[in-house]
Amino acid sequence: MANKEPTKNSQARMIRSWMLGLHATHITDIGGRLGYFAEMRRHGGTASAEALAKALELDPWRTKVWCQAACAVGILQADGDTQFTFAPFMDELLGDDAPELLTSHVLASLSRDFPAYPDAFRTGALKTFHDHDADFFHHQGKVSALRAPVVVAAARKLPGMEEQLAAGGRVMDIGSGSGTVIARFAQEFVNCRVTGIEPLPYFVQASRKMLQEQELSERVDVCSVGGEAMSFENECDLVTMVQVFHELPDAKKVDILRGCQRALKPGGSLLLVDRCAPETGADLHDRRFTMSILEQWFEVTWGNIVNTRSDILAMLHETGFRVTQENPDIVPTYWTFVAQKQD
Ligand SMILES: C[S@@+](CC[C@H](N)C(=O)[O-])C[C@H]1O[C@@H](n2cnc3c(N)ncnc32)[C@H](O)[C@@H]1O
């Protein structure tokens, strides 16, 4: 069926839905941070604002305002005049580790950059990924945990990779962040060795602590350097780079790909998972590009450049890689490139 022609009223409804979405994101984020969702669950899914406020030692009137606002956007429902309950499926969707709750945390962290946009657009001022605060890094790390299983599953499907890693192969993850990908490889392949390359001290410390707690430190290490400073030669069966390529300084991207080439054994594979910028007008309305376009928008003042698929392919070819696969569906909302070091 053809899409209905927009009317002035339907466009106005769309604008109102943005406003509701903005509020719903912050209501969800603040509800998660203050512990309202977890507390409601402890009350069997239904509680009064008074009971929530008392259990969490929060202001009762503000808690009631939060509950009412959560009802207005459809997160909660009134149960009688004083009790609140989860709207259908919201309990499950907003669980402590559920993707929807984590995403709203990150969105709320990201939205703190926007007040500085007008000035930054005039002056070109930058606030890089690394200039953010611990709360931002913490939430980035939690979202990354959602991608890790999908990335390892994608690696497992590369020809011969499962056997190589099971037999004690070596993986290197560039920009290993909170360490979720490196830990996941080590958990799934109990003989493999894994190295993370990570320049941000917050992530280096957090991931080393996590690896120690999970008793993985013997097989997994984290090098506290940027990809441009690594010096490995013919050592790895697999190099991964997940949601990192667009974070690299543009002038260093090709050099870092060369470093990946050197680190790989002949025939080894690079698994590069990242956003791809639109190349045509039609791409702007293609849902596969929506998250990439928005990612470039909320990172426009970080100095990051989301490359097009053609740019990435050209850089992979320039550095001598043979691209064996590219697919927008393996890791949802990302483009996945598999490139091989020639024998
Ligand atoms: C969006 S995070 C992604 C982290 C992780 N790969 C994941 O999947 O969640 C980008 C990461 O790239 C790292 N990074 C930034 N510049 C880098 C560089 N020059 N070399 C290696 N990593 C870098 C950041 O410190 C950060 O950990």
PDBQT file of the ligand as one rigid body, heavy atoms in Angstrom, charges set to zero:
ROOT
HETATM    1  C1  LIG A 401      32.658   3.873  20.805  1.00  0.00    +0.000 C 
HETATM    2  S1  LIG A 401      33.990   3.163  21.664  1.00  0.00    +0.000 S 
HETATM    3  C2  LIG A 401      33.850   1.468  21.200  1.00  0.00    +0.000 C 
HETATM    4  C3  LIG A 401      34.480   0.555  22.200  1.00  0.00    +0.000 C 
HETATM    5  C4  LIG A 401      34.346  -0.933  21.924  1.00  0.00    +0.000 C 
HETATM    6  N1  LIG A 401      35.061  -1.355  20.740  1.00  0.00    +0.000 N 
HETATM    7  C5  LIG A 401      32.892  -1.339  21.822  1.00  0.00    +0.000 C 
HETATM    8  O1  LIG A 401      32.525  -2.070  20.931  1.00  0.00    +0.000 OA
HETATM    9  O2  LIG A 401      32.122  -0.916  22.673  1.00  0.00    +0.000 OA
HETATM   10  C6  LIG A 401      35.404   3.738  20.725  1.00  0.00    +0.000 C 
HETATM   11  C7  LIG A 401      36.704   3.279  21.342  1.00  0.00    +0.000 C 
HETATM   12  O3  LIG A 401      37.772   3.632  20.457  1.00  0.00    +0.000 OA
HETATM   13  C8  LIG A 401      38.848   4.025  21.271  1.00  0.00    +0.000 C 
HETATM   14  N2  LIG A 401      39.819   4.830  20.494  1.00  0.00    +0.000 N 
HETATM   15  C9  LIG A 401      39.807   6.151  20.234  1.00  0.00    +0.000 A 
HETATM   16  N3  LIG A 401      40.910   6.516  19.544  1.00  0.00    +0.000 NA
HETATM   17  C10 LIG A 401      41.630   5.379  19.348  1.00  0.00    +0.000 A 
HETATM   18  C11 LIG A 401      42.882   5.080  18.715  1.00  0.00    +0.000 A 
HETATM   19  N4  LIG A 401      43.618   6.031  18.140  1.00  0.00    +0.000 N 
HETATM   20  N5  LIG A 401      43.302   3.791  18.712  1.00  0.00    +0.000 NA
HETATM   21  C12 LIG A 401      42.575   2.814  19.283  1.00  0.00    +0.000 A 
HETATM   22  N6  LIG A 401      41.394   3.044  19.923  1.00  0.00    +0.000 NA
HETATM   23  C13 LIG A 401      40.924   4.298  19.949  1.00  0.00    +0.000 A 
HETATM   24  C14 LIG A 401      38.169   4.827  22.387  1.00  0.00    +0.000 C 
HETATM   25  O4  LIG A 401      39.016   5.071  23.472  1.00  0.00    +0.000 OA
HETATM   26  C15 LIG A 401      36.994   3.921  22.679  1.00  0.00    +0.000 C 
HETATM   27  O5  LIG A 401      37.302   2.934  23.598  1.00  0.00    +0.000 OA
ENDROOT
TORSDOF 0
